[in-house]
Every structure is written in C-alpha cells, then in structure tokens.
Amino acid sequence: MSVADLGAMVKDKVDDISKTGASRLLSGDCGCLLNISGAMKYSGISTDHQHIAEFIWERTSNNKS
C-alpha cells in the first residue's frame, strides 16, 4: 500500500464521518484515532475524539475528564 493510498483512505474516512453529523469520534485503535482526528483537524472539522475505553470508563464511574 502506498502513501497515496493511505492518504486517500483517511480522506474517505473523514468524509464519511463528517457526513454523519456526529459530535464525537470513538475508536478502539489509538493509531487510527490519531490519524483520523489529525486529518479532521487539518481539514477544519472540529469533532471531538476519544478512545472507546476512556468513553466507557467515564460512563461507568464517577471519574469525569
């Protein structure tokens, strides 16, 4: 897979995510989360991002970040 293919893949993901109107991006993969959220920020899309473990932890405990 070439660098161009990877760039096209993240662009497709950013486009699809932005179409959902979601206010937050959740992912279980830290590398993907960093890549996609960075591409979204670069594109001017302001969507919060969070690892799924942190999301669940916040909702099952008294710990809020």
Biopython code that builds the backbone (N, CA, C, O; Angstrom):
import numpy as np
from Bio.PDB.StructureBuilder import StructureBuilder

atoms = [
    (1, "MET", "N", (0.849, -1.162, 0.000)),
    (1, "MET", "CA", (0.000, 0.000, 0.000)),
    (1, "MET", "C", (0.901, 1.232, 0.000)),
    (1, "MET", "O", (1.840, 1.324, 0.791)),
    (2, "SER", "N", (0.616, 2.154, -0.871)),
    (2, "SER", "CA", (1.438, 3.360, -0.993)),
    (2, "SER", "C", (0.964, 4.457, -0.030)),
    (2, "SER", "O", (-0.128, 4.385, 0.534)),
    (3, "VAL", "N", (1.810, 5.460, 0.137)),
    (3, "VAL", "CA", (1.445, 6.608, 0.971)),
    (3, "VAL", "C", (0.208, 7.300, 0.404)),
    (3, "VAL", "O", (-0.649, 7.763, 1.156)),
    (4, "ALA", "N", (0.119, 7.370, -0.922)),
    (4, "ALA", "CA", (-1.056, 7.981, -1.555)),
    (4, "ALA", "C", (-2.331, 7.207, -1.216)),
    (4, "ALA", "O", (-3.385, 7.801, -0.992)),
    (5, "ASP", "N", (-2.222, 5.867, -1.181)),
    (5, "ASP", "CA", (-3.382, 5.039, -0.825)),
    (5, "ASP", "C", (-3.819, 5.305, 0.613)),
    (5, "ASP", "O", (-5.012, 5.380, 0.904)),
    (6, "LEU", "N", (-2.837, 5.447, 1.514)),
    (6, "LEU", "CA", (-3.165, 5.719, 2.918)),
    (6, "LEU", "C", (-3.819, 7.083, 3.063)),
    (6, "LEU", "O", (-4.767, 7.238, 3.834)),
    (7, "GLY", "N", (-3.326, 8.071, 2.333)),
    (7, "GLY", "CA", (-3.924, 9.403, 2.370)),
    (7, "GLY", "C", (-5.348, 9.388, 1.849)),
    (7, "GLY", "O", (-6.223, 10.059, 2.397)),
    (8, "ALA", "N", (-5.583, 8.618, 0.784)),
    (8, "ALA", "CA", (-6.931, 8.510, 0.228)),
    (8, "ALA", "C", (-7.860, 7.796, 1.202)),
    (8, "ALA", "O", (-9.039, 8.133, 1.309)),
    (9, "MET", "N", (-7.319, 6.805, 1.913)),
    (9, "MET", "CA", (-8.132, 6.049, 2.861)),
    (9, "MET", "C", (-8.595, 6.949, 4.012)),
    (9, "MET", "O", (-9.770, 6.926, 4.378)),
    (10, "VAL", "N", (-7.686, 7.737, 4.582)),
    (10, "VAL", "CA", (-8.084, 8.606, 5.691)),
    (10, "VAL", "C", (-9.015, 9.711, 5.200)),
    (10, "VAL", "O", (-9.910, 10.130, 5.934)),
    (11, "LYS", "N", (-8.820, 10.187, 3.981)),
    (11, "LYS", "CA", (-9.728, 11.201, 3.425)),
    (11, "LYS", "C", (-11.140, 10.633, 3.298)),
    (11, "LYS", "O", (-12.116, 11.304, 3.633)),
    (12, "ASP", "N", (-11.244, 9.400, 2.814)),
    (12, "ASP", "CA", (-12.557, 8.749, 2.706)),
    (12, "ASP", "C", (-13.215, 8.619, 4.079)),
    (12, "ASP", "O", (-14.413, 8.858, 4.227)),
    (13, "LYS", "N", (-12.423, 8.238, 5.079)),
    (13, "LYS", "CA", (-12.968, 8.081, 6.429)),
    (13, "LYS", "C", (-13.436, 9.423, 6.987)),
    (13, "LYS", "O", (-14.514, 9.512, 7.574)),
    (14, "VAL", "N", (-12.626, 10.468, 6.804)),
    (14, "VAL", "CA", (-13.002, 11.806, 7.275)),
    (14, "VAL", "C", (-14.287, 12.263, 6.589)),
    (14, "VAL", "O", (-15.183, 12.799, 7.240)),
    (15, "ASP", "N", (-14.378, 12.054, 5.290)),
    (15, "ASP", "CA", (-15.590, 12.433, 4.552)),
    (15, "ASP", "C", (-16.812, 11.697, 5.089)),
    (15, "ASP", "O", (-17.863, 12.302, 5.303)),
    (16, "ASP", "N", (-16.671, 10.387, 5.308)),
    (16, "ASP", "CA", (-17.800, 9.590, 5.808)),
    (16, "ASP", "C", (-18.204, 10.008, 7.221)),
    (16, "ASP", "O", (-19.393, 10.111, 7.522)),
    (17, "ILE", "N", (-17.228, 10.246, 8.080)),
    (17, "ILE", "CA", (-17.520, 10.653, 9.452)),
    (17, "ILE", "C", (-18.219, 12.003, 9.472)),
    (17, "ILE", "O", (-19.191, 12.188, 10.203)),
    (18, "SER", "N", (-17.733, 12.946, 8.676)),
    (18, "SER", "CA", (-18.330, 14.286, 8.679)),
    (18, "SER", "C", (-19.769, 14.263, 8.162)),
    (18, "SER", "O", (-20.576, 15.105, 8.556)),
    (19, "LYS", "N", (-20.097, 13.327, 7.301)),
    (19, "LYS", "CA", (-21.466, 13.210, 6.775)),
    (19, "LYS", "C", (-22.457, 12.743, 7.833)),
    (19, "LYS", "O", (-23.660, 12.972, 7.701)),
    (20, "THR", "N", (-21.958, 12.083, 8.891)),
    (20, "THR", "CA", (-22.872, 11.563, 9.911)),
    (20, "THR", "C", (-23.397, 12.652, 10.831)),
    (20, "THR", "O", (-24.454, 12.495, 11.442)),
    (21, "GLY", "N", (-22.662, 13.758, 10.932)),
    (21, "GLY", "CA", (-23.062, 14.818, 11.853)),
    (21, "GLY", "C", (-22.730, 14.495, 13.298)),
    (21, "GLY", "O", (-23.184, 15.189, 14.207)),
    (22, "ALA", "N", (-21.940, 13.445, 13.522)),
    (22, "ALA", "CA", (-21.576, 13.049, 14.884)),
    (22, "ALA", "C", (-20.782, 14.154, 15.568)),
    (22, "ALA", "O", (-19.997, 14.857, 14.932)),
    (23, "SER", "N", (-20.996, 14.297, 16.860)),
    (23, "SER", "CA", (-20.260, 15.300, 17.624)),
    (23, "SER", "C", (-18.978, 14.728, 18.213)),
    (23, "SER", "O", (-18.135, 15.478, 18.705)),
    (24, "ARG", "N", (-18.820, 13.395, 18.168)),
    (24, "ARG", "CA", (-17.641, 12.755, 18.740)),
    (24, "ARG", "C", (-17.255, 11.527, 17.916)),
    (24, "ARG", "O", (-18.108, 10.772, 17.449)),
    (25, "LEU", "N", (-15.949, 11.352, 17.756)),
    (25, "LEU", "CA", (-15.394, 10.179, 17.086)),
    (25, "LEU", "C", (-14.840, 9.248, 18.148)),
    (25, "LEU", "O", (-13.986, 9.647, 18.940)),
    (26, "LEU", "N", (-15.316, 8.011, 18.172)),
    (26, "LEU", "CA", (-14.808, 6.998, 19.094)),
    (26, "LEU", "C", (-14.068, 5.940, 18.299)),
    (26, "LEU", "O", (-14.480, 5.570, 17.200)),
    (27, "SER", "N", (-12.961, 5.455, 18.869)),
    (27, "SER", "CA", (-12.197, 4.398, 18.218)),
    (27, "SER", "C", (-11.526, 3.541, 19.271)),
    (27, "SER", "O", (-11.193, 4.018, 20.355)),
    (28, "GLY", "N", (-11.331, 2.293, 18.952)),
    (28, "GLY", "CA", (-10.608, 1.382, 19.823)),
    (28, "GLY", "C", (-9.150, 1.258, 19.442)),
    (28, "GLY", "O", (-8.391, 0.572, 20.127)),
    (29, "ASP", "N", (-8.747, 1.900, 18.377)),
    (29, "ASP", "CA", (-7.375, 1.829, 17.885)),
    (29, "ASP", "C", (-6.738, 3.207, 17.976)),
    (29, "ASP", "O", (-7.141, 4.132, 17.271)),
    (30, "CYS", "N", (-5.740, 3.338, 18.848)),
    (30, "CYS", "CA", (-5.111, 4.648, 19.080)),
    (30, "CYS", "C", (-4.474, 5.216, 17.816)),
    (30, "CYS", "O", (-4.564, 6.418, 17.570)),
    (31, "GLY", "N", (-3.835, 4.375, 17.016)),
    (31, "GLY", "CA", (-3.201, 4.846, 15.786)),
    (31, "GLY", "C", (-4.221, 5.414, 14.812)),
    (31, "GLY", "O", (-4.015, 6.484, 14.239)),
    (32, "CYS", "N", (-5.317, 4.699, 14.628)),
    (32, "CYS", "CA", (-6.382, 5.182, 13.736)),
    (32, "CYS", "C", (-6.998, 6.467, 14.283)),
    (32, "CYS", "O", (-7.273, 7.402, 13.530)),
    (33, "LEU", "N", (-7.210, 6.505, 15.581)),
    (33, "LEU", "CA", (-7.803, 7.677, 16.208)),
    (33, "LEU", "C", (-6.931, 8.909, 15.987)),
    (33, "LEU", "O", (-7.438, 9.978, 15.646)),
    (34, "LEU", "N", (-5.626, 8.762, 16.180)),
    (34, "LEU", "CA", (-4.711, 9.885, 15.956)),
    (34, "LEU", "C", (-4.689, 10.308, 14.494)),
    (34, "LEU", "O", (-4.716, 11.498, 14.182)),
    (35, "ASN", "N", (-4.640, 9.330, 13.606)),
    (35, "ASN", "CA", (-4.576, 9.620, 12.178)),
    (35, "ASN", "C", (-5.848, 10.328, 11.698)),
    (35, "ASN", "O", (-5.773, 11.362, 11.035)),
    (36, "ILE", "N", (-6.991, 9.777, 12.030)),
    (36, "ILE", "CA", (-8.260, 10.341, 11.557)),
    (36, "ILE", "C", (-8.541, 11.687, 12.220)),
    (36, "ILE", "O", (-8.944, 12.633, 11.543)),
    (37, "SER", "N", (-8.334, 11.786, 13.539)),
    (37, "SER", "CA", (-8.611, 13.060, 14.209)),
    (37, "SER", "C", (-7.655, 14.147, 13.728)),
    (37, "SER", "O", (-8.049, 15.307, 13.609)),
    (38, "GLY", "N", (-6.411, 13.788, 13.452)),
    (38, "GLY", "CA", (-5.461, 14.758, 12.899)),
    (38, "GLY", "C", (-5.866, 15.232, 11.519)),
    (38, "GLY", "O", (-5.757, 16.417, 11.203)),
    (39, "ALA", "N", (-6.335, 14.302, 10.692)),
    (39, "ALA", "CA", (-6.799, 14.667, 9.345)),
    (39, "ALA", "C", (-8.047, 15.537, 9.426)),
    (39, "ALA", "O", (-8.218, 16.455, 8.623)),
    (40, "MET", "N", (-8.912, 15.257, 10.383)),
    (40, "MET", "CA", (-10.118, 16.066, 10.548)),
    (40, "MET", "C", (-9.749, 17.488, 10.975)),
    (40, "MET", "O", (-10.294, 18.460, 10.451)),
    (41, "LYS", "N", (-8.819, 17.605, 11.929)),
    (41, "LYS", "CA", (-8.382, 18.924, 12.383)),
    (41, "LYS", "C", (-7.740, 19.693, 11.229)),
    (41, "LYS", "O", (-8.003, 20.882, 11.046)),
    (42, "TYR", "N", (-6.908, 19.019, 10.463)),
    (42, "TYR", "CA", (-6.246, 19.637, 9.308)),
    (42, "TYR", "C", (-7.276, 20.122, 8.286)),
    (42, "TYR", "O", (-7.070, 21.137, 7.620)),
    (43, "SER", "N", (-8.378, 19.390, 8.169)),
    (43, "SER", "CA", (-9.442, 19.739, 7.215)),
    (43, "SER", "C", (-10.397, 20.797, 7.758)),
    (43, "SER", "O", (-11.308, 21.233, 7.055)),
    (44, "GLY", "N", (-10.192, 21.208, 9.001)),
    (44, "GLY", "CA", (-11.058, 22.225, 9.597)),
    (44, "GLY", "C", (-12.332, 21.684, 10.196)),
    (44, "GLY", "O", (-13.265, 22.445, 10.456)),
    (45, "ILE", "N", (-12.393, 20.380, 10.422)),
    (45, "ILE", "CA", (-13.576, 19.749, 11.005)),
    (45, "ILE", "C", (-13.338, 19.598, 12.496)),
    (45, "ILE", "O", (-12.399, 18.921, 12.914)),
    (46, "SER", "N", (-14.181, 20.224, 13.294)),
    (46, "SER", "CA", (-13.989, 20.182, 14.747)),
    (46, "SER", "C", (-14.932, 19.166, 15.378)),
    (46, "SER", "O", (-16.033, 19.505, 15.812)),
    (47, "THR", "N", (-14.491, 17.938, 15.421)),
    (47, "THR", "CA", (-15.235, 16.863, 16.066)),
    (47, "THR", "C", (-14.367, 16.330, 17.193)),
    (47, "THR", "O", (-13.195, 16.022, 16.979)),
    (48, "ASP", "N", (-14.927, 16.217, 18.387)),
    (48, "ASP", "CA", (-14.176, 15.646, 19.498)),
    (48, "ASP", "C", (-13.805, 14.209, 19.164)),
    (48, "ASP", "O", (-14.494, 13.552, 18.383)),
    (49, "HIS", "N", (-12.736, 13.729, 19.744)),
    (49, "HIS", "CA", (-12.325, 12.344, 19.546)),
    (49, "HIS", "C", (-11.936, 11.742, 20.890)),
    (49, "HIS", "O", (-11.445, 12.435, 21.782)),
    (50, "GLN", "N", (-12.166, 10.439, 21.014)),
    (50, "GLN", "CA", (-11.936, 9.782, 22.288)),
    (50, "GLN", "C", (-11.770, 8.276, 22.070)),
    (50, "GLN", "O", (-12.431, 7.686, 21.216)),
    (51, "HIS", "N", (-10.882, 7.667, 22.852)),
    (51, "HIS", "CA", (-10.727, 6.212, 22.805)),
    (51, "HIS", "C", (-11.943, 5.585, 23.476)),
    (51, "HIS", "O", (-12.459, 6.120, 24.457)),
    (52, "ILE", "N", (-12.389, 4.478, 22.962)),
    (52, "ILE", "CA", (-13.605, 3.832, 23.467)),
    (52, "ILE", "C", (-13.460, 3.434, 24.944)),
    (52, "ILE", "O", (-14.439, 3.480, 25.689)),
    (53, "ALA", "N", (-12.257, 3.045, 25.373)),
    (53, "ALA", "CA", (-12.056, 2.667, 26.776)),
    (53, "ALA", "C", (-12.277, 3.865, 27.695)),
    (53, "ALA", "O", (-12.887, 3.725, 28.755)),
    (54, "GLU", "N", (-11.790, 5.035, 27.303)),
    (54, "GLU", "CA", (-11.995, 6.245, 28.095)),
    (54, "GLU", "C", (-13.471, 6.617, 28.135)),
    (54, "GLU", "O", (-13.982, 7.019, 29.180)),
    (55, "PHE", "N", (-14.158, 6.485, 27.002)),
    (55, "PHE", "CA", (-15.583, 6.777, 26.900)),
    (55, "PHE", "C", (-16.381, 5.898, 27.870)),
    (55, "PHE", "O", (-17.243, 6.393, 28.595)),
    (56, "ILE", "N", (-16.091, 4.604, 27.879)),
    (56, "ILE", "CA", (-16.806, 3.670, 28.757)),
    (56, "ILE", "C", (-16.458, 3.947, 30.220)),
    (56, "ILE", "O", (-17.338, 3.941, 31.081)),
    (57, "TRP", "N", (-15.186, 4.188, 30.500)),
    (57, "TRP", "CA", (-14.748, 4.467, 31.864)),
    (57, "TRP", "C", (-15.484, 5.676, 32.433)),
    (57, "TRP", "O", (-15.935, 5.646, 33.578)),
    (58, "GLU", "N", (-15.606, 6.716, 31.654)),
    (58, "GLU", "CA", (-16.312, 7.917, 32.113)),
    (58, "GLU", "C", (-17.762, 7.630, 32.448)),
    (58, "GLU", "O", (-18.315, 8.235, 33.368)),
    (59, "ARG", "N", (-18.374, 6.739, 31.735)),
    (59, "ARG", "CA", (-19.795, 6.495, 31.911)),
    (59, "ARG", "C", (-20.101, 5.427, 32.943)),
    (59, "ARG", "O", (-21.258, 5.243, 33.319)),
    (60, "THR", "N", (-19.088, 4.725, 33.402)),
    (60, "THR", "CA", (-19.320, 3.668, 34.388)),
    (60, "THR", "C", (-18.665, 3.975, 35.732)),
    (60, "THR", "O", (-18.614, 3.120, 36.617)),
    (61, "SER", "N", (-18.177, 5.173, 35.873)),
    (61, "SER", "CA", (-17.550, 5.552, 37.143)),
    (61, "SER", "C", (-17.894, 7.000, 37.467)),
    (61, "SER", "O", (-18.567, 7.677, 36.689)),
    (62, "ASN", "N", (-17.442, 7.452, 38.581)),
    (62, "ASN", "CA", (-17.650, 8.845, 38.954)),
    (62, "ASN", "C", (-16.553, 9.737, 38.431)),
    (62, "ASN", "O", (-16.539, 10.933, 38.721)),
    (63, "ASN", "N", (-15.630, 9.181, 37.662)),
    (63, "ASN", "CA", (-14.493, 9.942, 37.128)),
    (63, "ASN", "C", (-14.878, 10.582, 35.811)),
    (63, "ASN", "O", (-15.166, 9.884, 34.839)),
    (64, "LYS", "N", (-14.885, 11.865, 35.773)),
    (64, "LYS", "CA", (-15.195, 12.618, 34.550)),
    (64, "LYS", "C", (-13.945, 13.388, 34.167)),
    (64, "LYS", "O", (-13.318, 14.032, 35.007)),
    (65, "SER", "N", (-13.587, 13.319, 32.889)),
    (65, "SER", "CA", (-12.413, 14.080, 32.448)),
    (65, "SER", "C", (-12.802, 15.348, 31.753)),
    (65, "SER", "O", (-11.935, 16.106, 31.319)),
]
sb = StructureBuilder()
sb.init_structure("model")
sb.init_model(0)
sb.init_chain("A")
sb.init_seg("    ")
for serial, (resi, resn, name, xyz) in enumerate(atoms, 1):
    if name == "N":
        sb.init_residue(resn, " ", resi, " ")
    sb.init_atom(name, np.array(xyz, "f"), 0.0, 1.0, " ", f" {name:<3s}", serial, name[0])
structure = sb.get_structure()
